[in-house]
Amino acid sequence: MLQRSSRPRVLIVDDAVENLQILMSALQDRYAVVTARNGYEALERVDKAPPDIVLLDIIMPDMDGYETCRRLKAREDTREIPVIFLTGLIEEKNEIMGLALGAVDYVHKPFSVPVIQARVATHLELFRARRAVEERNQALLEAHRLREEVERITQHDLKSPLNAIIGLPEALMCDANLTGEQRTLLETIQLSGYRLLDMINRSLDMYKMETGTYAYQPYPVNLIKVVHKIAQENQKLIAYQHLNLQMLVDGVCTQPEVFEVPGEELLCYSMLANLLKNAIEASPEQGCITVRLGKTAGMASIAIHNQGAVPESIRERFFDKYVTCGKESGTGLGTYSALRIAETMGGNIMLDSNDPAATTIIIRLPL
């Protein structure tokens, strides 16, 4: 069986025999050269074996070069093949028309053999490079799609064993003979199960936010209650580092019982928990963390300040996915998740970098 040459295939289309001979002589040592005398014959050659590049005369009988190029570019299987026009026409409008049809270059007659060789080599290399980039991008997109698919399947399958982790402790706690320590252990197991379930649900929600399919349903959320809950859950870490966590509402420490914004409580909790935990972990020992709540110009503002500095290397990418620094167990998803949640709620989030020795995160949500 005949095998196609491994050399790049060049199709030369010209109705003048002398031009074909010049071009063949210039190129046949490096490439597999095929010739055609007109547009119809060129398209037949392409159907039999698509070339890697086409050198195309413009003025030809029956079908000129413009129409031939137009037909090549109209077909999905040939539109990416580079076309170099060969022409004796010198008016700029002719060159503009050819480039508009999709040609990559123009070579004017009479031909210069070194120029022809250089142009063909250059455009073949560009075509190969572009194809390699496209193939790599396609492979990366497919790998990303497969990873997300595996993550979604894994998250879905994890929910089945969680039913037992959450449900069995509930059943065991009905036993009146349990000691206080045993009951505490069962409550810890059940609480851990609920936390894991919440993590899975948050992960699925994050995917929906990224793809624009999350069904956001706002209702009044008391942020003071949410902040107190997060502080209570992190009390051991706050005490271990001897931190002072304070909350100011409209600039004063005397707090009202309610500071409401439209949102979803779980979203608000997840967003603020990520940012407050970051602030706690980044704070120096005996440092102060301040949460400021306020309303102005139809927007709610939540500012979280701590005395730890964001490394210069990640300030510009602070809210990017998977960006982390100095945390062995960090995933780089906390600030990214907070950004996505704020945007889903119709707001925004920013890093105030005016003080390089400290960190202030500012969230703005519509009222």
C-alpha beads as a LAMMPS data file, in Angstrom:
LAMMPS data file: protein, C-alpha beads

367 atoms
366 bonds

1 atom types
1 bond types

-500.0 500.0 xlo xhi
-500.0 500.0 ylo yhi
-500.0 500.0 zlo zhi

Masses

1 110.0

Atoms # bond

1 1 1 0.000 0.000 0.000
2 1 1 1.326 3.460 -0.893
3 1 1 2.092 5.690 2.068
4 1 1 1.784 9.458 2.011
5 1 1 5.117 11.264 2.122
6 1 1 6.106 12.578 5.540
7 1 1 7.214 15.807 3.866
8 1 1 4.755 18.752 3.943
9 1 1 2.435 18.718 0.936
10 1 1 2.358 21.886 -1.205
11 1 1 -0.359 22.494 -3.809
12 1 1 0.609 24.978 -6.544
13 1 1 -2.258 26.340 -8.671
14 1 1 -1.365 28.361 -11.775
15 1 1 -2.542 28.223 -15.396
16 1 1 0.922 29.163 -16.713
17 1 1 3.192 26.163 -17.234
18 1 1 6.375 28.227 -16.854
19 1 1 5.248 29.459 -13.428
20 1 1 4.523 25.892 -12.310
21 1 1 7.985 24.823 -13.425
22 1 1 9.711 27.656 -11.532
23 1 1 7.796 26.948 -8.350
24 1 1 8.252 23.190 -8.565
25 1 1 11.996 23.625 -9.069
26 1 1 12.159 25.926 -6.028
27 1 1 10.187 23.674 -3.673
28 1 1 10.335 20.022 -4.722
29 1 1 13.590 19.271 -2.854
30 1 1 11.943 20.101 0.497
31 1 1 8.265 19.336 -0.051
32 1 1 5.878 16.935 -1.736
33 1 1 4.648 19.204 -4.548
34 1 1 1.318 18.784 -6.375
35 1 1 0.151 21.072 -9.196
36 1 1 -3.172 22.170 -10.691
37 1 1 -3.922 24.358 -13.736
38 1 1 -7.163 25.955 -12.511
39 1 1 -9.504 26.287 -9.539
40 1 1 -11.655 23.245 -10.340
41 1 1 -8.616 21.008 -10.684
42 1 1 -7.215 22.435 -7.437
43 1 1 -10.372 21.525 -5.498
44 1 1 -10.201 17.984 -6.924
45 1 1 -6.600 17.686 -5.705
46 1 1 -7.664 18.901 -2.265
47 1 1 -10.478 16.331 -2.094
48 1 1 -8.048 13.507 -2.827
49 1 1 -5.319 14.609 -0.397
50 1 1 -5.554 17.907 1.542
51 1 1 -2.297 19.879 1.241
52 1 1 -0.477 21.603 4.085
53 1 1 -0.283 24.869 2.138
54 1 1 -1.644 26.270 -1.154
55 1 1 0.134 28.644 -3.559
56 1 1 -2.727 30.109 -5.578
57 1 1 -2.663 32.219 -8.739
58 1 1 -5.433 34.838 -8.937
59 1 1 -6.029 35.320 -12.672
60 1 1 -7.114 31.939 -14.101
61 1 1 -9.837 30.864 -16.556
62 1 1 -13.159 29.322 -15.424
63 1 1 -12.562 29.843 -11.699
64 1 1 -10.171 32.523 -10.481
65 1 1 -8.040 32.380 -7.343
66 1 1 -10.432 34.479 -5.280
67 1 1 -13.314 32.046 -5.819
68 1 1 -11.056 29.049 -5.225
69 1 1 -9.897 30.550 -1.919
70 1 1 -13.483 31.405 -0.982
71 1 1 -14.527 27.774 -1.476
72 1 1 -11.583 26.437 0.508
73 1 1 -12.346 28.750 3.419
74 1 1 -16.054 27.833 3.317
75 1 1 -15.294 24.179 4.078
76 1 1 -14.677 23.082 7.642
77 1 1 -12.057 20.514 6.592
78 1 1 -9.976 22.967 4.520
79 1 1 -10.559 26.435 5.991
80 1 1 -7.413 26.280 8.142
81 1 1 -5.061 25.453 5.243
82 1 1 -2.753 28.461 4.661
83 1 1 -3.217 30.112 1.250
84 1 1 -0.542 32.301 -0.352
85 1 1 -1.741 34.260 -3.393
86 1 1 0.510 34.483 -6.451
87 1 1 -0.245 37.515 -8.568
88 1 1 0.976 40.073 -11.042
89 1 1 -1.688 42.515 -9.783
90 1 1 -0.081 45.393 -7.940
91 1 1 -3.083 47.444 -6.788
92 1 1 -3.595 47.529 -3.033
93 1 1 -7.305 46.742 -3.310
94 1 1 -6.500 43.352 -4.843
95 1 1 -4.246 42.458 -1.927
96 1 1 -6.819 43.653 0.605
97 1 1 -9.503 41.541 -1.056
98 1 1 -7.324 38.415 -0.932
99 1 1 -6.437 38.889 2.725
100 1 1 -10.107 39.469 3.529
101 1 1 -10.909 36.099 1.981
102 1 1 -8.492 34.425 4.406
103 1 1 -5.153 34.335 2.589
104 1 1 -2.100 34.532 4.834
105 1 1 0.267 36.213 2.368
106 1 1 0.881 37.633 -1.126
107 1 1 3.813 36.936 -3.454
108 1 1 4.089 39.165 -6.511
109 1 1 5.247 38.017 -9.942
110 1 1 7.906 37.683 -11.247
111 1 1 8.904 35.243 -8.504
112 1 1 12.034 35.421 -6.376
113 1 1 12.964 31.834 -5.521
114 1 1 14.481 32.679 -2.082
115 1 1 11.367 34.705 -1.204
116 1 1 9.051 31.855 -2.228
117 1 1 11.062 29.356 -0.185
118 1 1 11.145 31.649 2.860
119 1 1 7.412 32.439 2.730
120 1 1 6.397 28.795 2.383
121 1 1 8.708 27.696 5.219
122 1 1 7.483 30.483 7.501
123 1 1 3.775 29.865 6.996
124 1 1 4.138 26.096 7.316
125 1 1 5.914 26.585 10.635
126 1 1 3.254 29.043 11.838
127 1 1 0.526 26.609 10.789
128 1 1 2.209 23.739 12.660
129 1 1 2.690 25.893 15.756
130 1 1 -0.946 27.048 15.731
131 1 1 -2.188 23.492 15.291
132 1 1 0.002 22.311 18.195
133 1 1 -1.363 25.073 20.438
134 1 1 -4.951 24.225 19.489
135 1 1 -4.389 20.533 20.177
136 1 1 -2.811 21.313 23.537
137 1 1 -5.660 23.658 24.466
138 1 1 -8.189 21.001 23.513
139 1 1 -6.359 18.435 25.626
140 1 1 -6.296 20.824 28.594
141 1 1 -10.006 21.569 28.227
142 1 1 -10.799 17.860 28.086
143 1 1 -8.638 17.170 31.146
144 1 1 -10.376 19.992 33.022
145 1 1 -13.807 18.666 32.020
146 1 1 -12.925 15.134 33.135
147 1 1 -11.588 16.393 36.457
148 1 1 -14.758 18.347 37.165
149 1 1 -16.871 15.356 36.163
150 1 1 -14.934 13.090 38.542
151 1 1 -15.285 15.665 41.326
152 1 1 -19.053 15.888 40.848
153 1 1 -19.432 12.095 40.820
154 1 1 -17.239 11.785 43.924
155 1 1 -19.201 14.467 45.747
156 1 1 -22.470 12.744 44.871
157 1 1 -21.230 9.309 45.980
158 1 1 -19.907 10.671 49.284
159 1 1 -23.420 11.546 50.393
160 1 1 -24.486 7.889 50.736
161 1 1 -22.056 6.913 53.541
162 1 1 -22.763 10.275 55.202
163 1 1 -26.327 9.110 55.818
164 1 1 -24.920 6.497 58.199
165 1 1 -22.392 8.857 59.790
166 1 1 -25.156 11.357 60.564
167 1 1 -28.055 8.974 61.200
168 1 1 -26.500 6.222 63.339
169 1 1 -25.287 8.513 66.153
170 1 1 -28.836 9.893 66.346
171 1 1 -30.196 6.375 66.795
172 1 1 -27.525 5.417 69.354
173 1 1 -28.171 8.523 71.443
174 1 1 -31.670 7.205 72.150
175 1 1 -30.049 4.634 74.469
176 1 1 -30.645 5.827 78.017
177 1 1 -27.619 3.858 79.311
178 1 1 -25.059 6.054 77.537
179 1 1 -22.508 7.882 79.663
180 1 1 -21.988 11.577 79.221
181 1 1 -18.645 10.991 77.500
182 1 1 -20.188 8.505 75.047
183 1 1 -22.971 10.935 74.212
184 1 1 -20.420 13.694 73.612
185 1 1 -18.451 11.450 71.250
186 1 1 -21.601 10.586 69.278
187 1 1 -22.523 14.263 69.045
188 1 1 -18.991 15.022 67.737
189 1 1 -19.324 12.304 65.074
190 1 1 -22.720 13.636 64.018
191 1 1 -21.500 17.250 63.925
192 1 1 -18.505 16.222 61.792
193 1 1 -20.886 14.450 59.416
194 1 1 -23.021 17.562 59.072
195 1 1 -19.914 19.668 58.420
196 1 1 -18.736 17.254 55.728
197 1 1 -22.191 17.294 54.147
198 1 1 -22.132 21.090 54.164
199 1 1 -18.676 21.080 52.512
200 1 1 -19.959 18.800 49.751
201 1 1 -23.035 20.950 49.192
202 1 1 -20.902 24.121 49.137
203 1 1 -18.607 22.511 46.568
204 1 1 -21.547 21.640 44.328
205 1 1 -22.914 25.164 44.753
206 1 1 -19.517 26.605 43.794
207 1 1 -19.590 24.632 40.546
208 1 1 -23.049 26.069 39.799
209 1 1 -21.779 29.593 40.521
210 1 1 -18.843 29.101 38.155
211 1 1 -21.133 27.880 35.389
212 1 1 -23.817 30.519 36.037
213 1 1 -26.491 27.955 36.967
214 1 1 -26.822 28.724 40.694
215 1 1 -30.419 29.618 41.646
216 1 1 -29.884 32.530 44.036
217 1 1 -32.868 33.185 46.366
218 1 1 -32.158 36.105 48.697
219 1 1 -33.947 36.753 51.971
220 1 1 -32.993 38.881 55.040
221 1 1 -29.861 37.561 56.764
222 1 1 -28.623 38.851 60.126
223 1 1 -24.856 39.225 59.670
224 1 1 -24.271 39.868 63.387
225 1 1 -25.633 36.412 64.149
226 1 1 -23.481 34.882 61.397
227 1 1 -20.269 36.556 62.644
228 1 1 -20.956 35.481 66.254
229 1 1 -21.465 31.878 65.105
230 1 1 -18.179 31.864 63.199
231 1 1 -16.335 33.414 66.146
232 1 1 -17.754 30.787 68.493
233 1 1 -16.681 27.945 66.194
234 1 1 -13.124 29.346 66.070
235 1 1 -12.939 30.209 69.768
236 1 1 -10.240 27.625 70.564
237 1 1 -7.924 28.975 67.848
238 1 1 -8.631 32.576 68.895
239 1 1 -7.818 31.739 72.524
240 1 1 -4.700 29.755 71.593
241 1 1 -3.273 32.780 69.740
242 1 1 -4.546 35.228 72.391
243 1 1 -6.380 37.240 69.740
244 1 1 -8.901 40.006 70.255
245 1 1 -11.872 39.782 67.860
246 1 1 -14.155 42.803 67.893
247 1 1 -17.124 43.847 65.772
248 1 1 -18.109 47.443 65.049
249 1 1 -21.481 48.438 63.600
250 1 1 -21.544 51.877 62.028
251 1 1 -18.244 52.620 63.764
252 1 1 -19.253 51.839 67.356
253 1 1 -18.769 48.826 69.606
254 1 1 -22.279 49.008 71.042
255 1 1 -23.950 46.507 68.790
256 1 1 -27.582 46.219 67.784
257 1 1 -29.004 42.728 67.714
258 1 1 -29.734 42.853 63.980
259 1 1 -27.803 43.947 60.892
260 1 1 -29.679 42.537 57.921
261 1 1 -28.730 42.252 54.266
262 1 1 -30.508 40.408 51.441
263 1 1 -28.772 37.083 50.857
264 1 1 -28.706 33.418 51.747
265 1 1 -27.545 32.526 55.256
266 1 1 -25.408 29.582 54.148
267 1 1 -23.720 31.699 51.479
268 1 1 -23.045 34.518 53.940
269 1 1 -21.724 32.017 56.481
270 1 1 -19.420 30.311 53.983
271 1 1 -18.087 33.626 52.609
272 1 1 -17.397 35.182 56.022
273 1 1 -16.109 31.927 57.554
274 1 1 -13.464 31.630 54.853
275 1 1 -12.319 35.227 55.286
276 1 1 -12.424 35.264 59.099
277 1 1 -10.534 31.987 59.369
278 1 1 -7.881 33.419 57.046
279 1 1 -7.699 36.526 59.237
280 1 1 -7.334 34.419 62.395
281 1 1 -4.604 32.211 60.916
282 1 1 -2.698 35.201 59.487
283 1 1 -2.810 37.297 62.664
284 1 1 0.251 37.568 64.898
285 1 1 -0.084 36.348 68.486
286 1 1 -2.052 38.819 70.654
287 1 1 -3.192 40.583 67.487
288 1 1 -6.522 42.259 66.891
289 1 1 -9.124 41.313 64.287
290 1 1 -11.823 43.869 63.525
291 1 1 -15.073 43.270 61.643
292 1 1 -16.785 46.508 60.616
293 1 1 -20.395 46.513 59.401
294 1 1 -22.022 49.544 57.863
295 1 1 -24.503 50.787 55.269
296 1 1 -24.058 53.599 52.798
297 1 1 -25.424 54.611 49.387
298 1 1 -27.675 51.592 49.149
299 1 1 -24.846 49.130 49.875
300 1 1 -23.858 47.104 52.915
301 1 1 -20.145 47.097 53.693
302 1 1 -18.296 44.368 55.599
303 1 1 -14.618 45.082 56.290
304 1 1 -12.428 42.405 57.919
305 1 1 -9.091 43.731 59.197
306 1 1 -6.156 41.849 60.700
307 1 1 -2.558 42.735 61.476
308 1 1 -1.020 40.103 59.226
309 1 1 0.341 41.205 55.845
310 1 1 -0.518 39.546 52.523
311 1 1 2.746 38.472 50.833
312 1 1 3.698 40.735 47.950
313 1 1 3.950 37.716 45.633
314 1 1 0.202 36.985 45.783
315 1 1 -1.441 40.389 46.293
316 1 1 -2.358 40.791 42.621
317 1 1 -3.738 37.219 42.544
318 1 1 -5.273 37.184 46.023
319 1 1 -8.740 36.088 44.842
320 1 1 -7.559 33.751 42.073
321 1 1 -8.318 30.046 42.232
322 1 1 -5.715 27.830 43.960
323 1 1 -3.541 30.778 45.041
324 1 1 -2.098 30.246 48.520
325 1 1 1.110 31.064 50.363
326 1 1 2.683 29.761 53.564
327 1 1 -0.146 27.368 54.527
328 1 1 0.752 23.686 54.324
329 1 1 -2.895 22.602 54.224
330 1 1 -4.117 25.576 52.189
331 1 1 -6.040 24.872 48.989
332 1 1 -6.209 28.422 47.669
333 1 1 -10.001 28.176 47.422
334 1 1 -11.093 30.253 50.435
335 1 1 -10.762 33.753 48.976
336 1 1 -11.782 32.511 45.518
337 1 1 -14.954 31.025 47.021
338 1 1 -15.657 34.291 48.875
339 1 1 -15.320 36.248 45.626
340 1 1 -17.717 33.939 43.772
341 1 1 -20.275 34.139 46.574
342 1 1 -20.091 37.936 46.741
343 1 1 -20.597 38.151 42.971
344 1 1 -23.504 35.680 43.116
345 1 1 -25.139 37.936 45.704
346 1 1 -24.761 40.902 43.354
347 1 1 -21.840 42.438 45.225
348 1 1 -18.076 42.635 45.035
349 1 1 -15.015 42.064 47.164
350 1 1 -11.590 43.684 47.214
351 1 1 -8.268 43.669 49.032
352 1 1 -7.363 47.087 50.476
353 1 1 -3.618 47.275 49.961
354 1 1 -3.092 50.792 51.355
355 1 1 -1.440 49.339 54.459
356 1 1 1.178 46.780 53.377
357 1 1 1.720 45.718 57.011
358 1 1 -1.901 44.611 57.515
359 1 1 -4.791 43.083 55.585
360 1 1 -8.273 44.502 55.046
361 1 1 -10.872 42.684 52.982
362 1 1 -13.878 44.802 51.979
363 1 1 -17.150 43.202 50.832
364 1 1 -19.978 45.268 49.392
365 1 1 -23.457 43.824 49.012
366 1 1 -26.561 45.530 47.608
367 1 1 -29.388 46.452 49.958

Bonds

1 1 1 2
2 1 2 3
3 1 3 4
4 1 4 5
5 1 5 6
6 1 6 7
7 1 7 8
8 1 8 9
9 1 9 10
10 1 10 11
11 1 11 12
12 1 12 13
13 1 13 14
14 1 14 15
15 1 15 16
16 1 16 17
17 1 17 18
18 1 18 19
19 1 19 20
20 1 20 21
21 1 21 22
22 1 22 23
23 1 23 24
24 1 24 25
25 1 25 26
26 1 26 27
27 1 27 28
28 1 28 29
29 1 29 30
30 1 30 31
31 1 31 32
32 1 32 33
33 1 33 34
34 1 34 35
35 1 35 36
36 1 36 37
37 1 37 38
38 1 38 39
39 1 39 40
40 1 40 41
41 1 41 42
42 1 42 43
43 1 43 44
44 1 44 45
45 1 45 46
46 1 46 47
47 1 47 48
48 1 48 49
49 1 49 50
50 1 50 51
51 1 51 52
52 1 52 53
53 1 53 54
54 1 54 55
55 1 55 56
56 1 56 57
57 1 57 58
58 1 58 59
59 1 59 60
60 1 60 61
61 1 61 62
62 1 62 63
63 1 63 64
64 1 64 65
65 1 65 66
66 1 66 67
67 1 67 68
68 1 68 69
69 1 69 70
70 1 70 71
71 1 71 72
72 1 72 73
73 1 73 74
74 1 74 75
75 1 75 76
76 1 76 77
77 1 77 78
78 1 78 79
79 1 79 80
80 1 80 81
81 1 81 82
82 1 82 83
83 1 83 84
84 1 84 85
85 1 85 86
86 1 86 87
87 1 87 88
88 1 88 89
89 1 89 90
90 1 90 91
91 1 91 92
92 1 92 93
93 1 93 94
94 1 94 95
95 1 95 96
96 1 96 97
97 1 97 98
98 1 98 99
99 1 99 100
100 1 100 101
101 1 101 102
102 1 102 103
103 1 103 104
104 1 104 105
105 1 105 106
106 1 106 107
107 1 107 108
108 1 108 109
109 1 109 110
110 1 110 111
111 1 111 112
112 1 112 113
113 1 113 114
114 1 114 115
115 1 115 116
116 1 116 117
117 1 117 118
118 1 118 119
119 1 119 120
120 1 120 121
121 1 121 122
122 1 122 123
123 1 123 124
124 1 124 125
125 1 125 126
126 1 126 127
127 1 127 128
128 1 128 129
129 1 129 130
130 1 130 131
131 1 131 132
132 1 132 133
133 1 133 134
134 1 134 135
135 1 135 136
136 1 136 137
137 1 137 138
138 1 138 139
139 1 139 140
140 1 140 141
141 1 141 142
142 1 142 143
143 1 143 144
144 1 144 145
145 1 145 146
146 1 146 147
147 1 147 148
148 1 148 149
149 1 149 150
150 1 150 151
151 1 151 152
152 1 152 153
153 1 153 154
154 1 154 155
155 1 155 156
156 1 156 157
157 1 157 158
158 1 158 159
159 1 159 160
160 1 160 161
161 1 161 162
162 1 162 163
163 1 163 164
164 1 164 165
165 1 165 166
166 1 166 167
167 1 167 168
168 1 168 169
169 1 169 170
170 1 170 171
171 1 171 172
172 1 172 173
173 1 173 174
174 1 174 175
175 1 175 176
176 1 176 177
177 1 177 178
178 1 178 179
179 1 179 180
180 1 180 181
181 1 181 182
182 1 182 183
183 1 183 184
184 1 184 185
185 1 185 186
186 1 186 187
187 1 187 188
188 1 188 189
189 1 189 190
190 1 190 191
191 1 191 192
192 1 192 193
193 1 193 194
194 1 194 195
195 1 195 196
196 1 196 197
197 1 197 198
198 1 198 199
199 1 199 200
200 1 200 201
201 1 201 202
202 1 202 203
203 1 203 204
204 1 204 205
205 1 205 206
206 1 206 207
207 1 207 208
208 1 208 209
209 1 209 210
210 1 210 211
211 1 211 212
212 1 212 213
213 1 213 214
214 1 214 215
215 1 215 216
216 1 216 217
217 1 217 218
218 1 218 219
219 1 219 220
220 1 220 221
221 1 221 222
222 1 222 223
223 1 223 224
224 1 224 225
225 1 225 226
226 1 226 227
227 1 227 228
228 1 228 229
229 1 229 230
230 1 230 231
231 1 231 232
232 1 232 233
233 1 233 234
234 1 234 235
235 1 235 236
236 1 236 237
237 1 237 238
238 1 238 239
239 1 239 240
240 1 240 241
241 1 241 242
242 1 242 243
243 1 243 244
244 1 244 245
245 1 245 246
246 1 246 247
247 1 247 248
248 1 248 249
249 1 249 250
250 1 250 251
251 1 251 252
252 1 252 253
253 1 253 254
254 1 254 255
255 1 255 256
256 1 256 257
257 1 257 258
258 1 258 259
259 1 259 260
260 1 260 261
261 1 261 262
262 1 262 263
263 1 263 264
264 1 264 265
265 1 265 266
266 1 266 267
267 1 267 268
268 1 268 269
269 1 269 270
270 1 270 271
271 1 271 272
272 1 272 273
273 1 273 274
274 1 274 275
275 1 275 276
276 1 276 277
277 1 277 278
278 1 278 279
279 1 279 280
280 1 280 281
281 1 281 282
282 1 282 283
283 1 283 284
284 1 284 285
285 1 285 286
286 1 286 287
287 1 287 288
288 1 288 289
289 1 289 290
290 1 290 291
291 1 291 292
292 1 292 293
293 1 293 294
294 1 294 295
295 1 295 296
296 1 296 297
297 1 297 298
298 1 298 299
299 1 299 300
300 1 300 301
301 1 301 302
302 1 302 303
303 1 303 304
304 1 304 305
305 1 305 306
306 1 306 307
307 1 307 308
308 1 308 309
309 1 309 310
310 1 310 311
311 1 311 312
312 1 312 313
313 1 313 314
314 1 314 315
315 1 315 316
316 1 316 317
317 1 317 318
318 1 318 319
319 1 319 320
320 1 320 321
321 1 321 322
322 1 322 323
323 1 323 324
324 1 324 325
325 1 325 326
326 1 326 327
327 1 327 328
328 1 328 329
329 1 329 330
330 1 330 331
331 1 331 332
332 1 332 333
333 1 333 334
334 1 334 335
335 1 335 336
336 1 336 337
337 1 337 338
338 1 338 339
339 1 339 340
340 1 340 341
341 1 341 342
342 1 342 343
343 1 343 344
344 1 344 345
345 1 345 346
346 1 346 347
347 1 347 348
348 1 348 349
349 1 349 350
350 1 350 351
351 1 351 352
352 1 352 353
353 1 353 354
354 1 354 355
355 1 355 356
356 1 356 357
357 1 357 358
358 1 358 359
359 1 359 360
360 1 360 361
361 1 361 362
362 1 362 363
363 1 363 364
364 1 364 365
365 1 365 366
366 1 366 367
